[in-house]
């Protein structure tokens, strides 16, 4: 087993850096955070969080890596309530998330229209957002990929 305590890893991709070292990149939806696991020749470096909910504007979903960047979609904005309960111990946080997901749709909190794509360089940790905060042009994306320099 490479890692534990990953909650709802929705995107997994392999990133190959300039030095040809391979890194497994994970998008953890309910973290919300991006994780990386560097595979080093002769051993494993281990799991590392390189972006977490302090840096995120939305929940991350599908993930793809191409060239020197990885892209994760953010289909919805982070709920203010989630920011509060994510400060609780992990077991309580998981309980609240499970409870909310089990609610019938009519009782669940409304999902705010939002669309975003997070571009990140796993080697340096540099990132930037492409956002549509009102969900007018892009919303409810579940995956993204780069092809011929376009997303």
Secondary structure, DSSP 8 states (H G I E B T S, - for coil): --------EEEEEEEE-TT--EEEEEEEGGGTEEEEEEEETTEEEEEEEEE-TTT-SEE---EEEETTEEEEEE-EE--HHHHHHTTS-HHHHHHHHHHHHHS-GGGS------EEEEEE-TTT--EEEEEETT-SSS-S------BTTB-
